[in-house]
Every structure is written in structure tokens, then in C-alpha cells.
Amino acid sequence: MPKFKKNAKEEKNFTTQAERFAKYVADMPDAKRLISVFEDFKTAEKEAKMAVVDIVPFGKHRNRTVEEIANFDPGYLRWLIKQSFMDAYPNLLERIKVEIATE
């Protein structure tokens, strides 16, 4: 069965290989375009992680929607917005605030 999740060592190895590839192609005629594509890919990957705003990716309600949690445990959402780690999830934080405001 194929392995879908990478562990930290594999992830670091992938990043190192990707960086080596970027340095290798730097001397090629279309290097700037290839490096730009690589940078765009990294940016898109980060943005995709930030874009999912309706699903809580952590905690006791992991993988549940904000609306679902609001229906049966709104106190958890009120607690969540006060936590400092939520600064890493600005879109999710805004979504939770909207949900709380509509209660």
C-alpha cells in the first residue's frame, strides 16, 4: 500500500531535494521561469492550507465544521478565539467570530 503522509525526515529531504533542483536549474536558459514556478507552488501550498476556513483541523472537534461545533458546543468556539495559537489560523478565526456573532 502506498504511503501518503510524509514524516518530518522525508519532508526535510523533499525540501532539500527541491532546493538542490532550484540551484541546478539556475544556470539553465529558462531557470528564472522554473524557479518562479517552484516559488509559486510553495506559495499556493501555504495559501491552500490557510484557505480551508470551515473545518477545525485540531483539538477535540478535529475535522468538524465550525457550524457543526456551534450547534452542539458553542462554548468551545468562544474558548477557541481567546487562544493565542489561533493567530496561525486567521481565516478560521474570522469564520468562528462570524459564527459566534450569528448565535
C-alpha positions in Angstrom: 0.0 0.0 0.0 1.4 3.5 -0.9 2.4 5.8 1.9 0.6 9.1 1.6 1.9 11.0 4.7 5.5 12.1 4.9 7.3 12.1 8.2 9.5 15.0 9.2 12.6 13.5 7.9 11.1 12.7 4.5 9.6 16.2 4.4 13.0 17.8 5.1 14.6 15.5 2.5 12.0 16.6 -0.1 12.6 20.3 0.7 16.4 19.7 0.4 16.0 18.0 -3.0 13.7 20.7 -4.2 16.2 23.4 -3.2 19.0 21.5 -4.9 16.9 21.3 -8.1 16.3 25.0 -7.9 20.1 25.7 -7.7 20.8 23.2 -10.5 18.4 24.9 -12.9 19.6 28.4 -12.1 22.1 28.1 -14.9 19.6 26.9 -17.4 18.1 29.3 -20.0 14.6 29.0 -18.6 15.8 28.9 -15.0 14.0 32.0 -13.8 10.7 30.7 -15.1 11.3 27.3 -13.4 12.3 28.9 -10.2 9.3 31.2 -10.3 7.0 28.2 -10.8 8.6 26.4 -7.9 8.1 29.5 -5.7 4.5 29.8 -6.9 3.9 26.2 -5.9 5.2 26.8 -2.4 3.1 29.9 -2.0 0.0 28.1 -3.4 0.5 25.3 -0.9 0.7 27.7 2.0 -2.4 29.5 0.8 -4.3 26.3 0.3 -3.7 25.4 4.0 -4.9 28.8 5.0 -8.0 28.8 2.7 -9.8 26.0 4.4 -11.7 28.0 6.9 -14.8 26.0 7.8 -13.1 22.9 9.2 -11.3 22.9 12.5 -8.0 20.9 12.0 -7.1 20.3 15.6 -8.4 19.6 19.1 -11.3 17.6 20.4 -13.5 18.6 17.4 -10.9 18.0 14.8 -12.3 17.7 11.2 -15.7 19.1 12.2 -17.1 22.2 10.6 -17.5 25.4 12.5 -21.2 25.3 12.1 -21.4 21.8 13.4 -19.4 22.7 16.5 -21.6 25.9 17.0 -24.7 23.7 17.1 -23.6 21.4 20.0 -20.6 23.1 21.7 -20.6 26.9 21.1 -18.6 27.4 24.3 -15.7 25.6 22.7 -15.7 28.2 19.9 -15.8 31.1 22.4 -12.9 29.5 24.2 -11.0 28.9 20.9 -11.0 32.5 19.8 -9.2 33.5 23.0 -6.3 31.1 22.4 -3.0 32.6 21.2 -2.3 29.8 18.7 -5.3 30.9 16.7 -3.1 33.7 15.3 -1.8 31.0 13.0 -5.3 30.5 11.6 -6.5 34.0 10.8 -9.2 32.8 8.3 -10.6 30.2 10.6 -10.6 32.7 13.5 -12.7 35.1 11.4 -15.1 32.3 10.4 -15.5 31.4 14.1 -16.2 35.0 15.0 -18.9 35.3 12.3 -20.5 32.1 13.5 -20.5 33.3 17.2 -22.0 36.6 16.1 -24.9 34.8 14.5 -25.9 32.9 17.6 
